[in-house]
Amino acid sequence: MENLEYIIRAFEEEIQRQFKSGILKGTIHLCIGQEHIDVAIIKSFNNPLIFGNHRSHGQYIASTGDLKGLYKQICENRTQHLY
């Protein structure tokens, strides 16, 4: 579980870095500091359907492991919202 938490943190820190440098536009709602909670929630439930809130990147990563897909969604749609 620990490794996944570090992956989520590293992803969020990279998103934050790109936002601060102007690469990403709009607003960001990061889950920094909530990594353990996101991983624990996903590991506790046996349900692929997730209804998150405005800080759901960690839940998405914990349930899918799809960093490239998440990054693509953020970059192509110019939004932090996951569909």
Buried (B, 14 or more C-beta within 10 A) or exposed (E): EEEBBEBBBEBBEEBBEBBEEEEBEEEBEBBBEBBBBBBEBBEEEEEEEBEBEEBBBBBBBBBEEEBEEBBEBBEEEEBBEBE
